[in-house]
Amino acid sequence: MLLITCPVTRTDELVADRRIRSVTNHPTHVALGVECPSCGSVHVYRTGRRWEAVRAERAARPAAQLAPA
């Protein structure tokens, strides 16, 4: 079972493993395509320590560094 938050309805949903539609392994994370019971769409959820580390690093940077030159 997975606990997901639907980005469409903003509700937390408990989802059975049989609703997982795809699993893709990336160097920094694992992407799960999950069919949402709330809205019926397939949403992609990313997991992994490296993915979270990159997101935290980008969030900590000042906005001036993120802007393209």
Backbone as CSV, one residue per row, in Angstrom:
resi,resn,N_x,N_y,N_z,CA_x,CA_y,CA_z,C_x,C_y,C_z
1,MET,0.837,-1.172,0.000,0.000,0.000,0.000,0.894,1.250,0.000
2,LEU,0.436,2.248,-0.712,1.132,3.526,-0.789,0.191,4.632,-0.338
3,LEU,0.739,5.633,0.327,-0.029,6.821,0.672,0.437,7.928,-0.251
4,ILE,-0.454,8.419,-1.111,-0.105,9.457,-2.071,-0.989,10.678,-1.838
5,THR,-0.540,11.810,-2.329,-1.356,13.011,-2.347,-1.681,13.312,-3.798
6,CYS,-2.959,13.359,-4.120,-3.390,13.630,-5.484,-3.153,15.108,-5.783
7,PRO,-2.396,15.435,-6.829,-2.150,16.845,-7.142,-3.382,17.555,-7.705
8,VAL,-4.369,16.805,-8.149,-5.590,17.406,-8.712,-6.564,17.787,-7.597
9,THR,-6.850,16.837,-6.712,-7.840,17.071,-5.663,-7.221,17.478,-4.330
10,ARG,-5.893,17.367,-4.213,-5.161,17.699,-2.982,-5.611,16.863,-1.783
11,THR,-6.017,15.631,-2.032,-6.415,14.732,-0.958,-5.399,13.614,-0.829
12,ASP,-5.259,13.093,0.379,-4.395,11.941,0.618,-5.191,10.681,0.313
13,GLU,-4.563,9.776,-0.431,-5.235,8.548,-0.844,-4.352,7.353,-0.508
14,LEU,-4.947,6.316,0.017,-4.259,5.055,0.248,-4.478,4.191,-0.983
15,VAL,-3.374,3.794,-1.629,-3.446,3.132,-2.925,-2.837,1.732,-2.821
16,ALA,-3.517,0.755,-3.401,-3.019,-0.615,-3.416,-1.859,-0.755,-4.403
17,ASP,-1.008,-1.732,-4.172,0.143,-1.976,-5.043,-0.279,-2.274,-6.483
18,ARG,-1.443,-2.833,-6.674,-1.904,-3.171,-8.029,-2.192,-1.930,-8.872
19,ARG,-2.239,-0.755,-8.255,-2.464,0.495,-8.988,-1.165,1.096,-9.538
20,ILE,-0.020,0.495,-9.229,1.254,0.959,-9.792,1.284,0.555,-11.258
21,ARG,1.429,1.518,-12.144,1.398,1.254,-13.583,2.791,1.148,-14.194
22,SER,3.766,1.832,-13.624,5.129,1.746,-14.159,6.139,2.063,-13.064
23,VAL,7.320,1.467,-13.206,8.443,1.739,-12.319,9.650,1.982,-13.210
24,THR,10.280,3.145,-13.047,11.445,3.484,-13.851,12.602,3.821,-12.922
25,ASN,13.712,3.137,-13.110,14.890,3.366,-12.287,15.781,4.399,-12.962
26,HIS,16.061,5.499,-12.269,16.961,6.549,-12.742,18.185,6.578,-11.833
27,PRO,19.284,7.221,-12.259,20.476,7.273,-11.404,20.231,7.972,-10.063
28,THR,19.326,8.949,-10.022,19.099,9.700,-8.788,17.812,9.337,-8.068
29,HIS,16.910,8.614,-8.701,15.632,8.319,-8.073,14.922,7.169,-8.796
30,VAL,13.851,6.715,-8.189,12.954,5.743,-8.806,11.633,6.462,-9.036
31,ALA,11.109,6.392,-10.255,9.845,7.040,-10.586,8.744,5.983,-10.658
32,LEU,7.665,6.222,-9.918,6.522,5.318,-9.911,5.341,6.000,-10.583
33,GLY,4.779,5.362,-11.582,3.534,5.829,-12.184,2.390,5.135,-11.476
34,VAL,1.558,5.914,-10.773,0.505,5.347,-9.935,-0.848,5.864,-10.405
35,GLU,-1.795,4.954,-10.607,-3.161,5.343,-10.970,-3.877,5.821,-9.716
36,CYS,-4.362,7.045,-9.761,-5.006,7.668,-8.609,-6.468,7.233,-8.511
37,PRO,-6.894,6.727,-7.347,-8.291,6.337,-7.199,-9.235,7.541,-7.097
38,SER,-8.686,8.685,-6.754,-9.505,9.884,-6.580,-9.924,10.508,-7.908
39,CYS,-8.956,10.700,-8.822,-9.271,11.375,-10.088,-9.135,10.464,-11.305
40,GLY,-8.528,9.283,-11.148,-8.401,8.343,-12.253,-7.189,8.548,-13.135
41,SER,-6.417,9.610,-12.914,-5.217,9.872,-13.714,-4.031,9.076,-13.187
42,VAL,-2.990,8.987,-14.011,-1.739,8.368,-13.579,-0.782,9.494,-13.204
43,HIS,-0.343,9.512,-11.954,0.591,10.515,-11.462,1.944,9.859,-11.248
44,VAL,3.005,10.629,-11.442,4.362,10.114,-11.252,4.887,10.634,-9.922
45,TYR,5.359,9.702,-9.092,5.950,10.040,-7.801,7.393,9.576,-7.824
46,ARG,8.293,10.435,-7.389,9.720,10.129,-7.393,10.193,9.889,-5.966
47,THR,11.027,8.867,-5.805,11.533,8.523,-4.490,13.047,8.402,-4.558
48,GLY,13.694,8.511,-3.431,15.128,8.281,-3.367,15.872,9.371,-2.631
49,ARG,16.934,8.985,-1.952,17.726,9.942,-1.181,18.430,10.936,-2.071
50,ARG,18.977,10.489,-3.191,19.691,11.414,-4.075,18.737,12.451,-4.655
51,TRP,17.524,12.045,-5.007,16.532,12.973,-5.547,16.205,14.035,-4.502
52,GLU,15.998,13.630,-3.264,15.685,14.578,-2.200,16.873,15.493,-1.912
53,ALA,18.078,14.954,-1.997,19.267,15.773,-1.750,19.407,16.860,-2.810
54,VAL,19.150,16.531,-4.073,19.235,17.513,-5.158,18.154,18.574,-4.987
55,ARG,16.941,18.158,-4.635,15.852,19.123,-4.428,16.177,20.066,-3.279
56,ALA,16.710,19.542,-2.185,17.046,20.379,-1.027,18.176,21.348,-1.374
57,GLU,19.152,20.877,-2.154,20.264,21.731,-2.551,19.784,22.889,-3.427
58,ARG,18.896,22.592,-4.373,18.366,23.640,-5.241,17.515,24.632,-4.466
59,ALA,16.763,24.153,-3.489,15.910,25.039,-2.690,16.744,25.962,-1.806
60,ALA,17.940,25.517,-1.417,18.788,26.314,-0.539,19.569,27.395,-1.289
61,ARG,19.682,27.283,-2.605,20.419,28.273,-3.383,19.656,29.589,-3.468
62,PRO,20.376,30.704,-3.475,19.705,31.997,-3.691,19.135,32.055,-5.109
63,ALA,18.088,32.841,-5.287,17.411,32.939,-6.584,18.343,33.475,-7.661
64,ALA,19.306,34.296,-7.321,20.232,34.853,-8.305,21.062,33.769,-8.972
65,GLN,21.405,32.718,-8.253,22.191,31.625,-8.830,21.356,30.771,-9.761
66,LEU,20.061,30.707,-9.540,19.192,29.867,-10.352,18.819,30.524,-11.686
67,ALA,18.853,31.840,-11.746,18.459,32.543,-12.961,19.484,32.320,-14.060
68,PRO,19.013,32.051,-15.307,19.954,31.861,-16.418,20.647,33.176,-16.767
69,ALA,21.884,33.084,-17.195,22.674,34.290,-17.502,22.404,34.799,-18.889
